[in-house]
Amino acid sequence: MSLKQIEKEIQGCRRCGLADGRTNIVFGDGNPKAKLMLIGEGPGRDEDLQGKPFVGAAGQLLNKILEAAEIKREDVYIANIVKCRPPGNRVPNRKEARACLPWLWQQIETISPRIVVLLGSTALQNLIKPDARITKMRGQWLESKSGIKIMPTYHPAALLRDPSKKKPVWEDFQKIRDEYKKIMNN
């Protein structure tokens, strides 16, 4: 199934209560053949209004991080655990995440990235292990059964709240950049 088909299928989604408050479904954005995929938590106000992931303050910071790592945003694919904005930008609950995860799994399968970056604990806990701690697992390479390399790191919004996290995220993105260059040069 193509990303366009999945996006069309998701348009009327009412699998959870988040649908009630959305302006737009924030499906995902970027290169449909990306070798690098970034997965965040869920849309915020700006994302809900524009229908695109990571366009607010955290997205602007993510753009700067990608640029510093010599990775073009248009070459990657960006999605979230949930496709609709949680009220007040709260963390999506497990039920909401479970309702959306089949869409995300379809996106991952269709894009077939070689590297997935998990931005924050919500992505880590919903895709790897429910009790995983981002503070313990960030910066470590994990690998899926299908051979996808996975790197958890802090969400850009966490860096806006706590600038001391910028250095570890930069260290993580240097590893991501190096692995990405290896893949792109093969």
N, C-alpha and C positions, 0 to 999 in steps of 0.2 A: 504494500500500500504506500502511496506517495504521501509526503507531508501535506500537500494540498488536500488530499482525500481525508486524511486524519483531521485536519483543521476544519474541513467542511462538516465532518461527522460530529465534531465537538460543539458546534455552534448552538445547538439547542440543549446542551447538557444541563441537567437538573439533578445530578447525582447527590448533591449535598446542598446545605443551606447557603453556602457562599454565593450561589447563583442569584439569590434574591437581592443582593446589594451591589452587583457588578454593573459597571457601565459597559465594559468590554471584556471579552475573554482574552487573556494574554497568553497566546498559544506558544510562541517562541519566535526567534528571529535569527537570521544569519544564513550561512552557506549550508545548503541541504546535503552537501557532500563533505562537510567539515571533518577533519581528522581530530579536531579538538572541540570538545563540547563543555560548556560551563552550565552548572545547574545550581540555581539559587532556591530561595524559600517560597516566595510568592510575590505577586504584584503589590506595589504601593499605590498611592494616590495618582502620581504622574503616570505610572504604567497602566493603571486602570483607565485613565482618561485617554491615553494615546494608543492603547492596545499593543504595546511593545514592552518587552522586558528590559530592565536596567536602563531607564531613561532619566530617572531622577538623580538626586545627589550621589547616591551609591553607584549608580550607573556611570556618572561622570568620573567618579574616582576609579571605577573598574576600567574605563576607557584609558585613563592615564597609566594604570598599571600595565595594561596590555601593550600600550604604546612604548612604555619604558622597556618592556620585555621583547620588543620588536615583533609583536604579533598583531596583525591587523584584525580589528573587530569584524570586518566583513568576511574574513576567512574562517571564523569560528561560528559555532551555533550556540545560542543561549536560550535556556528554558528554565522553568521553575517547577518545584514539587506540586504546587497548586496553580491553577490557571485563572482563578478569580481572587480578587482582593479580600482578605479577611478584614472584618470591621476594625477600624482604628489601627490598622497595620499590625494587629496581634499575630502571634505565631499560629499557623494552622494547626488544628488538633489532629489526632491520629485518624479519626473517621473522615475528615475532609481530605487528608493526604491520601488515604486508602482509596477514596472515590476518584481521585485524579491520577493516581499512579499508573493505571493501565494506559492512559494517554501518553504519559511520559515514557513508559516502556516501549510503546509503539514508535515514539519519536527516536529513541535510542536505537532501536532495531533498524529503522529506516535509514537513519543517518550513518550508522555503523562507525562511530568515532573510534580512534585508537587510544585517545586520552580523554578522560572525563575529570573535570575539576569540580569538586563538591564545595560550594560556597556556603559555609556555615553549618551549624549543628543540625538544623532541620533537614537539610539535604543528606548529611551523614547518617542521621538516625533513621530516616525513612528509606534510604537505599542500601545501607550497610548493616546496621545493628541498632535496635531501639535504645539501648543504654550506652551507646558510644559517646565519648567525650571529645569534642573538637580540640580542647586544650591538650589532650593526650595523643590524639591521632593526626593532628595537622602536620603537614610536612613529610609524611611517610607515604611511600608508594604502596598501594594495594593493587591487587589484580583480580579481575572478574573471572568466572569460569570460562568465558569466551575470549579471554586474553586482553581485555581492555585494561589499560593502566589507569588507576584512579588515584587522585591526589586531593585529600581534604585540606582546606585552608579556611581561614576566617572569612566571613562575609564582609564585603566592603562597608556595609553599614556599621559593622562593629569597629572598623577603623575610624569612622567618623566620630563615634562615641569615645573611643580609646586609641589615640594616636600611637601609643606604645606597641600596638599590634602591627603597625606598618612594616617594621623591620622583619618580623617573622614571615609576613605575607610576601614581602619582596624576596626573601630567601626561597620560599616555596615556588614563586613564579620564575625564579632563575632555574630551578630544577625542571619546572614545566617547560620553559623555553628550550632548555637543552634537549630534553626528550622530544619535543615537538620538532626541533630542527633535524634531529636524527631521523625521525619518521619522514619528514618532508624531503630529505636528501636521499632517501632510499628508493 
